[in-house]
Amino acid sequence: MIVKTKFYPIYIIVLIILMTGLSCISVFKNELFANKHSDSISSDEYKKSKYEFLLTSDPVGIIVDVINNSDDDDQSVKYKPGYEKKNYFKACSNKLLFIDDKIKTNDGQCKIFLFDKNKKIKKGVYKILLENQTVVIKPIGVVKENIHDNNKIIDYSEKNLIINDLLFSLKEQYTMGKKIITSATRDIYDDEWTIINNIALSPDFPDLIWAHVGNGFQYDIFHGDIDDDKNKINKTPIVKTSDIVKYKFDSRDMKIGKNEFTIRATNGSEKKYQRILIDWQNSKTREEVNRQIEDIEKLKQTNVPLFSALTLIEYSLFATAYSIMNDYINSEDEKKPHEKKPSIINNEHRLVLIKLCSHLHLNEHKKIQFKHFVKELEGDSF
């Protein structure tokens, strides 16, 4: 017993050393094999890497003001997502950037806006990339791929504060849309009839939209919370057979500030009610919104529908923002493959639409956009 007690710890130590050595050899072998075959990953592994990259990574910057000086697509500004091994895609303005993304300017040039690392601060820095530069997005910023490259990355100061704010708005809407995608499935497939409870409208943007309950239902809108015909503001019942209902409010039925309404859905003896609060904007706010929209339309190299929708979101004009984003995404989806439009850019902006669908409780449309989003991630056409 004394001998066994004395030498038992030594046996344990020797055994641990042997096991550790074998484990290290196995790890080294696996790493060697992984490095050897890193360029030939399976389709499932590639899809998984795309999902993980896009749904777990936060954007750190945006490509802005893409200028292509050649009609040759091969010489245009290109980008390569971090999960891609070799493929570059034609870059467009307002493409979100993530860690390890690469940008190659070829014969073109572009600007890159990098968000401040402090997420609570709406500040950032601009960098200008000139012709024939290749850079990588890293946590420290924009880094040249080739250290021997003598081309300078130029600092730039953007004076248009509206654009700066909207770039941050795009990042925030993308992040919120991403949370909807990655949250529980009930957030995507919630079938309960609900209308947005608090929304802004104005004489310039007077439309309210909500999800249609189902075939046979018609709608009436009442001032206050009582469905008395004396309080009804629509002259005839609002009948709808598609999945979305739209009603244009009349200025004569509204006062500046908060307005309370009840929407009644009726199908025979079945009735459903939703109470809503509408903020009818004053003339000062209307002027601000319209001025910003006009300024956006005057800018070059700017995605007018996207930035207009983001402006409307900032002012809680969600219904019109939805209509603009829906038309924009649909037009992008309809582009033919030969136009070589990178679907990933469209898919990033689709998250803004998904967020608006969620905000407006347009559940059926949210399901459709969710399916589109997943198909694009998987590289399928539709």
N, C-alpha and C positions, 0 to 999 in steps of 0.2 A: 504493500500500500504506500509505503514511504517513497519507494522508487517511482511508482506511477504518479504520485502527487508531485514529485520533484520535476519530472520531465514532461508531464502532460501539456503545460503551456508551450513548450518548445515545439511539440508536434503541431499544435494549433497554428503557431507562427509560420512553420514551414508550409503547412497546408494553404494558409492564406496567401503566401508569396507565390506558390504554384498556381493557385486559382487566378490571382491578379495578373500574373504573366500571361496565362492562356487568354484571359479576357482582353488584355491589351493587344495581343496578336490578332484576336478575332476582330476587334474594332479597327485596327490598322488595315486588316484585309478588306473589311467592308468599305472603309473610306477609299482604299485604293480602287476597289471595284466600282464604287460610286463615281469617283473622278474619271475613271476610264470610260464609263458609259453615260456621263452626265449629259451628253448631247443627244441621246436617243431615249427620251422618256416616253412612256406610254401615253395614249390619248387620255385615259382616265386620270393619270398623274398630272397631265397638263391642265385638264379642266379643274382639278382640285387646286392646283397652284393659282389659277386665275381667280377662283372663288375666294381663296384665302387672301390673295393679294388685294383684291378690290373691296372685299367686305370686312377686312380686318385692318387695312391701312388707311390712315387719314391723309388727305391731300396736303402737300407742303408748298405748292405753288401752282401757277397757271401760265400757259403760253398765251401771249397776247400779241396783237399786231404782226401777224405772219405776212411777210412780203416775199412772193416768188418772182424772181427776175427772168425766169425761163419758162417756156411753154412745155418743156420736157418734164414730165412727172418725176423721172429719175433724178432730176436736178433740183427738185423742190425741197422745202424744209421737211424733214422727217423726224419721227420720234419712235422709240422702241420701249414698250413697257418693261418694267423690271422682271416680269415673269417670262418674257420672251427670250429665247436663246439667240435667234438670228434675225427674225423678221422686223423690218422697219415699216412704218405706215406714214402716209402723207399727213402732215400736221395741219391743224386748223386752229384759228384763234379760239380761246376759251377752253382749251383742253387742259384738264386738271393734271397736275404732276405729282408723282409719288417718289419716295426714296428709291434709288437705283434706276429710275427712268433715264433714257439717253435721248439727246436731241442732236441731230446732224443737219446743219444749215445748207450744205451743198452750195448752189448758186444763189440761194435766198438769204433772208435774215429775219430775225424775230426778237421780241422782247420776252423776258421771263419775269413774272412777279412772284416773289417769295414771301410767304406769310411770316410774320414775327413768331418766334418759337413760343412766346407767351400767348396762349390762346385767348386771354382776356383783353389783349391789346389789338386794336384794329389798325395795325401798322404793318408795313412791309417794305421791301426794297426791290427796285427794278434793275435788271441786267439786260444789256443789249448784246445779242450775238450777231456778228457779221458773217460774211460769206466764208464757206469752207471751215467751219468750226464744228467740233464734236465735243459735247460736254455730258457729264453725268450728274444727276441730282443726288447729293449726299446730305447727311444731317448738318454738315458745316456750310452747305450752300452749293453753288454751281461750280463744278470742278472740271478742268480740262481732262479729257480721256488720255491724251498724249502730253506728257510733261514737257516734251521738247517743242510743243506747239507755241510759236511766238505770237500768235494772234491774241489780242487783249480782249478780255470780257469787260465791257464798258458799263460803268455805273450810270444810272439815269434817274431823273426825278420827274415824276408825273404830277402835273399841276392840277389835273382834273380830279377833284376829290370825289365827285359822284362816281366815277369809274372805280376808284379805289374801294369805296364802300360796297359797290355792287359785286366786286370780285370776292370780298369777304362774304357777302350774302350768298353767292353761288356756293362757296365752300360750306356755309352753314346749312343751306337747303340740301346739298348733297349728303352731308353727314346725317341730317335728320331722316332723309329718305333711306339711307343705308340702314339706319336703326329699325325702320319699319320692315325692311327686307329680312333682317336678321332676327327680328323679334318673333314671338310666338305666332303660330299660324292663325290664331283668332284675329290678329290685327289685319291679316290679309282677307280672311274669309268670314268676317263678321256680317251677318245678313240682317241685323236689326235695323229697321227704318229710323233714320235720324237725320235731322237737318242741322246745319251749322248754327250754333246758338248766338254767336257774336260776330258780325261782319260789317265792313264799311261799304257803302254805296254812295253814288253821287249822280247828279244829272248827266255827267259825262260817261259814267260807268254804272248804269241803273239796274243791271240784270242780276237777279238771284237765281241760282240753280240748286237743284236737289235731286236725289235719287227717286226714280219712279217706284211706287210701291208694287205695282203689278197691273196686268190687263184689267180694264173695267173701272179703274179708279179715276176719279176726277177731283179737282182741288178748288178750294175757295180760301181767300185770305181775309182776315178780319183785324181791325184795329183792336188792340188790347188783348185780353185773354178770354173773351166770351164770343161764341160763334152766333151772334145775333145778326140777322140780315141787315139791320140798320148800320152795323159796323163793317159790313162787307165792302171791300174796295175794288174787287174785280167785277166787271159788269156781267160777264158770262163765266160759267165754270171753265177752269183750265183743264183741258183733257189732253192726255199724253199717252202714246202707245209704245214709245221707245224707252230706253233705260234712264233718260235724264229729262227733267222738267225745268223749263226756264220761264221766269216771269219778269217783265220790265216794270219797275216801279215808276209811278208818276210823281213828279215834284209836288203836285197839288195834294197828294196824300201824305206828304212827309213834312217834318219840321227839322230844322238844324239840330244836330245832336242825336240823342237816343230815341228810338221809336220801337214800341213793342207791338208785335203781331202774333196772331195764331193762324197756322195753316192747317186746314182740315182736309183729310183725304177720305173720300166717300165712295163706297162700292155697294149699292143697294142699302141694306140696313147696317152694313159694317162701316164704322168710322174710326179714324185714327187722328191724333192731334199732335202738333209740334208747336211749341212756343219759341219765338226767336226775337232777338234784339238787333236792330239795325242802326248803325251810326251813319246818319246822313251828313256828309262832309260839308263844311263851310266853304266860302269862296276863297279864303286864303289857302287852305289845304288843296283845294282843286287847282289853284294856280301853280302851286309847288309841283304837284304831280304832273300836270300838263307841260310845265317848263322842263322838267327832267326828261320826260318822254321825247320832247322836241330836241333837247340837247343830245340824247342818245342817237336819234335818227340822223343828226348832222355828222356824227363821228365816222371816220373811216375805219375799216378793218374791224368793225364791231358787229356782233351777233345781235341785231336789233330786236327780234322776237324774244330771245332769252333775256336780254337786259331790261326790256320793257316789262316783261313778266316779273322779274326780280324787283323792279321798282314798285310795281303794283302790290306785290307781297309785303314790301316794307310799309305800305300804307293800308294794309289789311283789306285790299280790294281783291280778295281771293277768287271770286267768280270770274272776273275778266282775266285775271292772271291765268286761271285754268284754261279758259278758252284759247288764249294766245299760245300757251305751251302745248295744248292738245293739237292745235293746227300745225304748229312748228314740228312737233315730234312725228305727226302723221306724214307731213311732207318729206321729212328725212327718211322715214321708213319706206316711202314709195320710190326713193331714188333707185335707179337701176344699178346693178353690180358693176357695170363697166365704168361708172363714174368714180369708182375706187374711193368711196367715202368710208373712212374707218368707222365701223359700227360702235367701237368702244366710246368714241366721243358722244355719239348720239345716246348711248346707254347711260353715260354719266349724267347727261342732261335729263334723261328719262326719270331719274330719281327725284328731280324737282317736281315733275308731273305726278309721280307716285305720292309725294308728300302732299301736294295739293288735293289729290283724290282722297287721301286719308283725312285731310282737314275738312273737306266738304262732305265727307261720308258718302262718296260715290263708290260704293263697294264693288259693284260689278265692273266698273271701268278700272278700278284698282287691281282686280284679279287679272284682267286682260293685260294691263301694263306689266304686272308682275311676271306673267308668262313670257311676254316679249323680252323682259330683262333677263330671265333665266336662259332663254333660247340664244340670245346674243352672247351671253357669257360662255355658253357651250359651243358657240361658233356655228349654230344652225341658222339657216335662212328661213324667212317666213314671208 
